[in-house]
Amino acid sequence: MHVYVHVPFCARRCSYCDFSIAVRRSVPSAEFAALVTAEWRAWQSAPWWAEVGAVETIHFGGGTPSRLDPGAIGHLIAAVRADRPVAPDAEVTLEANPEDVTAAAAAGWVAAGVNRISLGVQSFHAESLAWMHRSHGVDGPRKAVAELRRAGITNVSLDLIYALPDTLGRDWTADLDAAFSLEPEHLSFYGLTVEERTPLGRWVDRGTVQPALDQRAAAEYLEAHARLARAGFRHYEVSNAARPGFESRHNRAYWRRATYLGLGPSAHGAHGRDRWWNIHDWAEYRRVQSAGRSVVAGSERLDSRQVALEEAYLGLRTDQGLPADRVDPGVAAELVGQGWANRTGARIVLTAEGWLRLDAIAGRSLVDAPGGSGIIPA
């Protein structure tokens, strides 16, 4: 079992962000922790609760979880431990912005039980940071990583964004150099996407911003892939790479269709064929949860075909790929011939070039498998 806590609070909205956030100068940490604890405890009576084992990972995402008081984070981790067995080596991740990392905060997170930090760097280029509405400055990540190391955090992940608009003049190679110089255990890199109802979406609609061309986005992605391999990282998922032994166990649970419980506004959960999601808006979540009612906004049960399609998509996005007998032979031959996949034993595994075409490939590669295995083999 895996637990995700969505912390919606942010100091400001980034230009590209369409996540469920609540911009607040003052964060109601104690109230948030109490409401999420109540939601957690309400799940104890779920019919499937006895079917799952110990909690293997706890992940605080957002939003900006590092804006919560460390005491509230400790309260939530303690609530999980009080009601459910937690694996002795459980991975407990906190997403953080560099400007929130102080000696006191880092010590508080460690005392609360956090043992992994995912640091939202995005870029080391001043103009790009300002354009993205990021507040930490060029030197913020270096200072943050130093504080985390002093506090005893030995598992640090950095987030970067590639394919920024040409007009910003960001040097992707320089950003990679800066990231590697901090010696992280894990690196995540995401292509900039234009979402509706974001500042970036409005800028593109008005024609004041031109997104990067696909060719440059692909070139930057492939450059990152090559650099990671030379630095000893395992590029184990389309957007994630790690030094051996430091792969994100929480994210791998999603890709393997393990049971996970999402807590907080807009969080999602899954068990077997069942999917559900919470009320999106923080104010509405707060009102409903305070009234003692369910904050689940909707749910669905996947049919066998949907399960099989989900398994195919999730498997192909990792370096484990899919069993060859789950992939149409003609499609498999084409993928290998184009250099978009390799046959690794009895499995079809996409290359980095294949990952660039993941959505198109996943949509046409699956052999009809109405039963669905329910889990992607490791």
SULMO-V999115 format. One record per backbone hydrogen bond with DSSP energy under -1.0 kcal/mol. NH is the residue of the N-H (numbers start at 0). CO is the residue of the C=O. E is the energy in kcal/mol with one decimal. If there is no record, write none. Layout:
BEGIN
nh-><NH | NH>
co-><CO | CO>
e-><E | E>
END
This chain:
BEGIN
nh-><1 | 2 | 3 | 4 | 5 | 6 | 9 | 14 | 16 | 21 | 23 | 28 | 31 | 32 | 33 | 34 | 35 | 36 | 37 | 38 | 39 | 40 | 41 | 42 | 43 | 45 | 48 | 50 | 54 | 55 | 57 | 58 | 59 | 60 | 63 | 66 | 67 | 71 | 72 | 73 | 74 | 75 | 76 | 77 | 78 | 79 | 80 | 81 | 82 | 83 | 86 | 89 | 90 | 92 | 93 | 94 | 95 | 99 | 100 | 105 | 106 | 107 | 108 | 109 | 110 | 111 | 113 | 114 | 115 | 116 | 117 | 118 | 119 | 120 | 121 | 122 | 128 | 129 | 130 | 131 | 132 | 133 | 142 | 143 | 144 | 145 | 146 | 147 | 148 | 149 | 150 | 151 | 152 | 156 | 157 | 158 | 159 | 160 | 161 | 167 | 168 | 174 | 175 | 176 | 177 | 178 | 179 | 180 | 181 | 182 | 184 | 185 | 186 | 187 | 188 | 189 | 191 | 199 | 201 | 202 | 203 | 204 | 205 | 207 | 208 | 216 | 217 | 218 | 219 | 220 | 221 | 222 | 223 | 224 | 225 | 226 | 227 | 228 | 229 | 230 | 231 | 232 | 233 | 235 | 236 | 237 | 239 | 240 | 241 | 242 | 245 | 251 | 252 | 253 | 254 | 255 | 256 | 257 | 259 | 260 | 262 | 265 | 266 | 268 | 269 | 270 | 273 | 274 | 275 | 276 | 277 | 278 | 284 | 285 | 286 | 287 | 288 | 289 | 290 | 291 | 292 | 296 | 297 | 299 | 301 | 306 | 307 | 308 | 309 | 310 | 311 | 312 | 313 | 314 | 315 | 316 | 317 | 318 | 321 | 323 | 325 | 326 | 327 | 331 | 332 | 333 | 334 | 335 | 336 | 337 | 339 | 340 | 341 | 343 | 346 | 347 | 348 | 350 | 354 | 355 | 356 | 357 | 360 | 361 | 362 | 363 | 366>
co-><258 | 56 | 260 | 58 | 262 | 60 | 21 | 131 | 13 | 7 | 9 | 26 | 27 | 28 | 29 | 30 | 31 | 32 | 33 | 34 | 35 | 36 | 37 | 38 | 40 | 42 | 45 | 47 | 84 | 0 | 90 | 2 | 92 | 4 | 8 | 63 | 64 | 68 | 68 | 69 | 70 | 71 | 72 | 73 | 74 | 75 | 76 | 77 | 78 | 79 | 54 | 86 | 55 | 57 | 115 | 59 | 117 | 96 | 97 | 101 | 102 | 103 | 104 | 105 | 106 | 107 | 108 | 91 | 91 | 154 | 93 | 156 | 95 | 118 | 158 | 120 | 124 | 125 | 126 | 127 | 129 | 128 | 138 | 139 | 140 | 141 | 142 | 143 | 144 | 145 | 146 | 148 | 147 | 116 | 185 | 118 | 187 | 121 | 189 | 164 | 165 | 170 | 171 | 172 | 173 | 174 | 175 | 176 | 178 | 179 | 155 | 155 | 240 | 157 | 238 | 159 | 161 | 14 | 197 | 198 | 199 | 200 | 201 | 202 | 202 | 212 | 213 | 214 | 215 | 216 | 217 | 218 | 219 | 220 | 221 | 222 | 223 | 224 | 225 | 226 | 228 | 227 | 241 | 233 | 239 | 316 | 236 | 186 | 233 | 184 | 242 | 247 | 248 | 249 | 250 | 251 | 253 | 252 | 269 | 1 | 3 | 278 | 263 | 275 | 259 | 273 | 270 | 299 | 268 | 297 | 266 | 294 | 280 | 281 | 282 | 283 | 284 | 285 | 286 | 288 | 287 | 276 | 276 | 274 | 272 | 302 | 303 | 304 | 305 | 306 | 307 | 308 | 309 | 310 | 311 | 312 | 314 | 235 | 347 | 345 | 322 | 323 | 364 | 327 | 328 | 329 | 330 | 331 | 332 | 333 | 334 | 334 | 348 | 346 | 343 | 321 | 341 | 339 | 350 | 351 | 353 | 354 | 356 | 357 | 358 | 360 | 325>
e-><-1.2 | -2.5 | -2.8 | -2.9 | -3.1 | -3.3 | -1.7 | -1.3 | -1.3 | -2.6 | -2.1 | -2.2 | -2.7 | -2.6 | -2.1 | -2.5 | -2.6 | -2.1 | -2.0 | -2.0 | -2.8 | -2.4 | -1.7 | -1.0 | -1.3 | -2.1 | -1.8 | -1.8 | -3.0 | -3.1 | -2.5 | -2.5 | -2.8 | -2.4 | -1.7 | -2.2 | -1.9 | -1.3 | -1.5 | -2.4 | -2.0 | -2.0 | -2.4 | -2.4 | -1.9 | -1.9 | -2.3 | -2.0 | -1.1 | -1.5 | -2.6 | -2.0 | -2.0 | -2.5 | -2.1 | -2.2 | -2.7 | -1.8 | -1.5 | -2.8 | -2.1 | -2.3 | -2.5 | -2.2 | -2.4 | -1.7 | -2.5 | -2.1 | -1.7 | -2.1 | -2.1 | -3.6 | -2.8 | -1.6 | -3.4 | -2.2 | -2.5 | -2.3 | -2.2 | -2.2 | -1.1 | -3.0 | -1.9 | -2.6 | -2.8 | -2.1 | -2.1 | -2.4 | -2.5 | -2.1 | -1.8 | -1.2 | -2.5 | -3.0 | -1.8 | -2.3 | -2.2 | -2.1 | -2.1 | -1.6 | -1.7 | -2.0 | -2.4 | -2.4 | -2.4 | -2.3 | -2.7 | -1.8 | -1.2 | -1.7 | -1.8 | -1.6 | -2.9 | -3.0 | -2.1 | -2.2 | -2.2 | -2.9 | -2.2 | -2.4 | -2.5 | -2.2 | -2.0 | -1.9 | -1.0 | -2.2 | -2.7 | -2.1 | -2.5 | -2.1 | -2.6 | -2.0 | -2.2 | -2.2 | -2.2 | -2.6 | -2.6 | -1.8 | -2.0 | -1.6 | -1.3 | -2.8 | -3.8 | -1.6 | -1.7 | -2.2 | -1.7 | -2.3 | -1.9 | -2.6 | -2.5 | -2.0 | -1.3 | -1.1 | -1.9 | -1.4 | -1.6 | -2.6 | -2.0 | -2.8 | -2.9 | -2.5 | -1.6 | -2.4 | -2.7 | -2.0 | -2.3 | -2.7 | -1.9 | -2.1 | -2.4 | -2.3 | -2.8 | -2.9 | -2.1 | -2.7 | -2.9 | -2.2 | -1.1 | -1.5 | -2.1 | -2.6 | -1.5 | -2.4 | -2.9 | -2.3 | -2.3 | -2.4 | -2.5 | -2.6 | -2.2 | -2.6 | -2.8 | -2.5 | -2.4 | -1.1 | -1.6 | -2.1 | -2.2 | -3.1 | -2.4 | -1.5 | -2.4 | -3.0 | -2.5 | -2.0 | -2.8 | -2.5 | -2.5 | -2.2 | -2.5 | -1.0 | -2.8 | -2.5 | -1.2 | -3.1 | -2.7 | -1.7 | -2.5 | -1.4 | -1.7 | -1.6 | -2.5 | -3.1 | -1.4 | -1.5 | -2.8>
END
